[in-house]
Amino acid sequence: MNQSPWYAKAGDVVFSSRVRLARNVAGYAFPARLPQAEKAKLQARVTQAAKDAMPDLVVTDMQTISAAEAFAMAARWEISRGFAAQQTGVLLSDQNKTVGIMVCEEDHIRLQTLEAGLDLPKVFDRANKIDDAIAARLPYAFDAQLGYLTQCPTNLGTAMRASVLLHLPALASLDRVALLGETFATLGYTIRGAFGEGTEAQGALFQLSNQVTLGMDEQTVIADLQAHTLQIIEKERRAAAQCLRQPKIKDQIWRAFGILSAARLLEHNEAVQLLSLVRMGAARGILPVPLERVNALIPGIQPASIALLPDGTDAEKRANLVRGALGT
């Protein structure tokens, strides 16, 4: 029996928690200015250090996989879209895909840890321990005043981005997400699309992350973001209760479920919007479908994921996938 992916266990509001650390090795230029021969040496050195720290890590040379496979990994949040696009470098990941180390992305090392639902302290603790183990084997580029040195100046300091991926269909339907974003911007946090910087929100999925990395320690950021997220959870649940008092919203949820359960052709944008409604219905106990099945579909319906499936047009494959997952 196939094991469910980690993200299948996502909560009703918080899809996932993530911590990403940027690190560079002293004595090497940043990846954008690093000659290929030096880059190969660095990749081997970082890979060895990471494997010594975590022997079970699986090593993937990004040049050995197809573009479709790389972007499907990005759709599952295993790597960044930028790393998928450049298709160079090395990825080290654990068996569950909840730990990933991108070697020579924007920085020498991009370490990320993931967890379904809200548990920022847990993902930070895991990332911190792995980071310490690698730091014991490699000299990081660090300045007493600026903190960790990174290719992009906006990451100086802790070089940490902590984030939560949120499903906010009720707040979105009530046009409250923009105001929420303005409020959090004043506190040093930003709301983006589901796949981070430069992406738009799809299916009411939003990423909330810290903007400040200089002058604020990691534990404070983690504690603040955890507390802010708990407030958002309460706001979304109250908004959902308000929305579901309207027969029109319940009708939209059931119609979405009906279309997804019967469709033989599904384009990406339509599937995203309908699946968002179905997830809301599953999370609130309205629809007879487990939330875990809906969660697993969210990355599965992305174009890159669909491209890897055999037989049929993308619209046919997407419809078949959704019908199968919904038990119809």
N, C-alpha and C positions, 0 to 999 in steps of 0.2 A: 504494500500500500504506500502511495506517495505521501510524504509528509507535507502538511500545509506550510506555505511560506510564512515567514515571521509576521508579515504585515496583515495576514488573515485575522490575527487576533486583535486588531485595532479596536479602540473604544468607540463609543457613539459619537463623540465630538473630536477627541484627539486621535488622529490616525497614527502618528508616530512622534517620537522624540529623537533628536539627533544632536551629537556634538562633533564638530569638525575642527581639527587643529592643523595649522600650517607650520611647517618647520623647514629650515634649510641647514645644510651641512657646511660648517666653516671650511674655508679654503677653496670653495667652488663658486663660480659665477652662478647667477640665477638661471633657470632653464632657458629663458629666451636668449641668453647670450652665451650659453655653454656649448662649446664645440662637440660634435657628435662623439668623438673618441673619448672625451672627458665625461660625456653624458653616460656612455656605456659603462665606464669605470664606476661612476657614481651609482648607477642603477644596481650594479652587482654588489657594491658595498652596502647600500641601503637594504637590498634584498637579504643579504646574509645576516645583517644586524637584526632585521625584523624576524627572520626565521629562527635565529638564536633566541630571540625573546619569546616567540610563539611558534614552536616547531610544527604545529598542525596547519599553518597558513598555506593556502593553495596559491601558486604563482601562475599568473597569466601574462604572457607577452602580448600586448595589445596589437602588435603587428601580425599576429597569427590568427586573428579572428576577423570576421567580415564586419563591414560597417553596420549592417542590420543587427548583428549580434551585439555590437558595442552599444548601439542606441537602445536595444531592448534591455541591456543592463542598466542604462541610464533611466529607463522607464520604471525599473524596479528599485531605483534609488541606490544602486550598488556603486555607481560612479557618477561624476558630473557630466552634463551634456558637453561641456568643453573638452573633457578628457575623451569622450566618445568621438567627438569630431576630429580631434588631432590624431587619434588612433596610433599614438606612439607611447612609449613608456611601459611601465610594468604595474600590474595590479596584484596585490596580495590580499586574500580574503579568507575568512574562516568558513567552515562548512555551512553555517546557517546564513551567511551573507550579512551578518549584523556587525561585522568588523571589516573595514576596507582600508587599504593603504595604497593610495595612488602615488606612484613614483614618477617624478618629472611631469606633473601637471603644470599648474601655474608656479608652484614652489617645488622644491626637491621632494618633500613629503607632505601629503595631505592625508591625515589619519581621520577616519570617521567611525563612530559607533552609533548603532541604531537600536531602537526598541519600539515595539508596538505600544500604542497608548501613551499616557503621560507618566514618565519616570526619568526626568532629567538628571537627578542625582545619580541614578544607577548608570546611565550612559556616560556621564562625566567621570565617575569613578573608574569605569572600565577604560575609557580613553586615557585617563591620567596614568593608570598603572602601565598600560602599553607604552605610552610616551616616555615614562620614566625608564622602562626597560630598554628602549631603543637609545635614549639619551646616555645610558650607562655604557653604550657601545659605540656611539658616534658623537663627535663634538658639534653641538648646535651653534649656529650663528646667533649670538645674543649680545645685547648692549645693556649696560646697567641702567641707562636712562630710557632708552626706546623699547626695551624688552626684546622679544624675538624679532629678528630681522626678516622681512618678507618682501617679495617682489612688488606687491602692491602696498603703498604706504598706508592705506586704510586698514590694513591688518596688523600693523605694528602694535606692540604691547603684548597682550596675551596671545594674539593670533588665533583666538578661538571664536567660532561662530556656533552658538547654541540655537537650536530652532525646534519648533513644534509644527507639525502639519495638521491643520484643522479643517474639519468639514463643517461649514456654517450655512447650511441651506436656508434655515429660518431667518437668521440675521440678514442674509443676502436678499431674501425675498422681501424683507421689510426695509431694504436700502439702508442698513445700519453699519455695513462693513467699512465704508469710506470714513465715517465719523470715528469708528473704532481705530482705524489706521492713523488718523490725525492725532488722536489722543495718545497713542503709543509712540508716535514720532517724537512727541515732546519729552518722552521718557527714555529715548535712545533706542527704540525698537522700530522695526519696519515690517510691514505686511506685504508679501509678494505672492506671485503665483506658485502653483504646486511644485514646480521644479526650480525655484529659487530666482536669483537675479536675472532680469530680462525676460521672464516668462509671465504670461497672463494666467489669471485664475481660471481653472477648468472645473466645471461641475461643483462650484462652491467650495473648492479646496484652496486653502490659503496657507502660506508659510509665514509664521511669525518668528523673527530672529533678532538678535542684538546687533546694533550698529557700532556700538562703542567697544573698542578693544584696548584703548590706551587710557590708563589712569583708573581702571576699574578691575578688581581682581576676579578670577574665575568663579569662586564660590558665591560672590555677591550676584554676579550675572545669573548663575544657575538658580539661586534662591529666588531672585526677583522674577525671572521668566516663569518659573514654576508657579509662583503666587499669581502672576498676571494671567496665566493660562487657566488657573482654577476659577478666576473671575469670568473669563470668557466662556468656560464650560457652563457656568450658571446662567449667563446671559443667553447663550444659545438654547439651553433647555427651557428657559422661560419663554423665549421667542417661539420655540417649537410648540409649546403648549398653547400659546396664543394663536399660532397659525392653524393648528389642528382643530381648533374650535370652529373653523370655517369649512363647511361642506365642500367648497370649491377646491381647497388644498388637498383634502382627502381624495377627492375625485381625480385630481391631477396625479396623485401618487398611484392610485389603482389603475388609471389609464396608462401610466408609464410602465407599470408592471405587466399589463396586458400586452402592450406593444412589444416589449422585450421578450416576453414569453412566447410570442407567436411570429415575430418578424423573421423573414428569410433573407433580408438585406438590411444592413445597418452601417451607415456612414459614421465616421468617428465623432463628429461634433454632436450628432443626434444621440448617439449612444452615451456620450459623456453626460449630457443634460438629463436624459431619462434615468440613467443609473444613479445620478445624484438624488433624484426623487425617490427611487426605489431604496436607496441606502437610508434615506430619512425615514421611510416607512418601516424598514426592517429594524432600524435602531429604536424606533418608538413603539414597536410591537404591533404595528398595524398590518403588516404583510406576513404571510406564512412562508418566509424564507429566512434562513439563518444569516445573521450579519456577516459571519465569517466568509460565506460564499460570495457575498457582494464585495467585500473588501478585496478578495483575491482577484476580482475582475478589473479593479481600477487600473492597475498597470497592464493587465492582460489585454485590454481593448485598445491600448496605444498603438499607433501605426507600426512602429518598429517591432513590437511584440507580435502583431498580426502577420507581419511580413514573413516571420519565421515558420508560420503554420503551413502545412501542405494543402494542396488542392483547393481550387476555387478562387474567386475574386476576393479582395480584402473585405468587401461588404458582406459577402457570403460567409467567409470564415469568421468574421466578428459576430454575425447573427448566430451561427452554429455554436460558437463558444459560449455566448450569453445564454442561449436556450438550454444548453447542457448544464451550465452552472446553476440556473434557476430551477432545474429539475423538470423541465418541460421539453 
